[in-house]
Amino acid sequence: MKTVGTYEAKTHLPKLPERVMKGERITITKHGIPVAVLQSPDDGIGENTKSIINELHEFRSKHRLKGLSLRELMEDGRR
């Protein structure tokens, strides 16, 4: 991943999307602290989402409420 300061990002903004289209992932920093990331919109985001959903389904299949309703749990948590 490449790192670019905010001043450089502002100065070379028209070139940054071209670099991203070539596969780069660019982090924009301000005083050395990351503030934004430029990346392709389909840069593995869908696969990550799918794996998280699969993990949630797996978790739910192993953990049951044992007769309690979600509403009861919510009301109990409010007390």
Buried (B, 14 or more C-beta within 10 A) or exposed (E): EEEBEEEEBEEEEEEBEEBBEEEBEBBBBEEEEEEEEBBBEEEEEEEEEEEEEEEEEEEEEEEEEEEEEEEEEEEEEEE
